[in-house]
Amino acid sequence: MHLRSTKKSRQEILLYEPIGSDGEGNAISLIDILSTDRDDVLETVESKIEQHKLADKFGCLTKREQKVLELRFGLGRHERQTQRQIGRLLGISRSYVSRIEKRALGKLQSEMGPY
């Protein structure tokens, strides 16, 4: 009911803000109505933040390193592929794909810094 009454004013509603009360007088928040586990919401938000950080750091890699990681881990619109498949696609050996992958991950790890 609270959502309908605020529809005209289009105010922002916080997930943990009380929007009413139950039969026993306990406050009910929007997160309670959505019935989503709070840990799931937190994990999703943290995952999105990490993805954005990673995307920002991709600039430190060469085009080939970027391509190998995108294909290897299924980033963007790519499906995950084996090192052998990537090697065939790029016309290089599987072991060279492995070296490129290792070097690229090392660069990203140093760019991301300590946790």
C-alpha positions in Angstrom: 0.0 0.0 0.0 2.9 2.4 0.8 4.3 1.9 -2.7 1.0 2.9 -4.3 0.7 6.0 -2.1 4.2 7.2 -3.1 3.8 6.3 -6.8 2.6 9.8 -7.6 5.5 11.6 -5.8 8.1 9.1 -7.2 10.2 9.4 -4.1 13.2 7.1 -3.6 12.6 4.2 -1.2 15.4 2.6 0.7 15.4 -1.1 1.1 15.7 -1.0 4.9 13.4 1.9 5.5 10.2 1.0 7.4 7.1 1.0 5.1 4.5 -0.2 7.5 4.0 -2.7 10.3 2.7 -6.3 10.6 -0.2 -7.5 12.8 2.0 -7.5 15.9 3.2 -4.0 15.4 6.7 -4.9 14.1 8.2 -2.6 11.5 8.2 -4.1 7.9 10.8 -2.9 5.4 10.8 -3.3 1.7 13.6 -5.9 1.9 11.3 -8.0 4.1 8.6 -8.0 1.4 10.9 -8.8 -1.4 11.9 -11.9 0.6 15.5 -11.9 -0.7 18.2 -13.0 1.6 20.2 -10.0 2.7 23.5 -11.9 2.1 22.5 -12.5 -1.5 21.9 -8.8 -2.1 25.2 -7.9 -0.5 27.1 -10.5 -2.6 25.5 -9.3 -5.8 26.4 -5.7 -5.1 30.0 -6.7 -4.1 30.3 -8.8 -7.3 29.2 -5.9 -9.5 31.7 -3.5 -7.8 34.5 -6.0 -8.3 33.5 -6.5 -12.0 33.7 -2.7 -12.5 37.1 -2.5 -10.9 38.3 -5.4 -13.1 37.0 -3.7 -16.2 38.8 -0.5 -15.3 42.1 -2.3 -14.9 41.8 -4.2 -18.2 43.4 -1.2 -19.9 46.8 -2.2 -18.5 46.7 -5.3 -20.7 47.6 -5.7 -24.3 44.8 -6.5 -26.8 46.0 -10.1 -27.1 46.0 -10.5 -23.3 42.6 -9.0 -23.0 41.3 -11.3 -25.7 42.8 -14.4 -24.1 41.2 -13.6 -20.7 37.9 -12.7 -22.2 37.8 -16.1 -24.0 39.3 -18.1 -21.1 36.9 -16.8 -18.4 33.8 -16.0 -20.5 33.9 -12.3 -20.0 31.7 -10.0 -21.9 29.7 -11.8 -24.5 32.2 -14.7 -24.9 31.7 -18.2 -23.8 34.4 -19.9 -21.7 37.0 -21.8 -23.8 39.9 -24.0 -23.2 43.5 -23.0 -23.8 43.6 -25.3 -26.8 40.5 -23.7 -28.3 41.9 -20.2 -27.8 45.2 -21.3 -29.3 43.5 -22.6 -32.5 41.4 -19.4 -32.7 44.5 -17.1 -32.4 46.8 -19.3 -34.3 49.2 -19.9 -31.4 50.1 -22.9 -29.2 48.2 -23.9 -26.1 51.4 -23.4 -24.0 51.7 -19.8 -25.4 48.1 -19.2 -24.4 48.9 -20.4 -20.9 51.9 -18.0 -20.7 49.8 -15.1 -21.9 47.1 -15.9 -19.4 49.5 -16.2 -16.5 51.2 -12.9 -17.5 47.9 -11.1 -17.9 46.6 -12.4 -14.5 49.8 -11.2 -12.9 49.4 -7.7 -14.3 45.8 -7.6 -13.1 46.7 -8.8 -9.7 49.3 -6.1 -9.3 47.0 -3.4 -10.6 44.1 -4.5 -8.3 46.5 -4.2 -5.3 46.1 -5.9 -1.9 42.7 -6.6 -0.5 
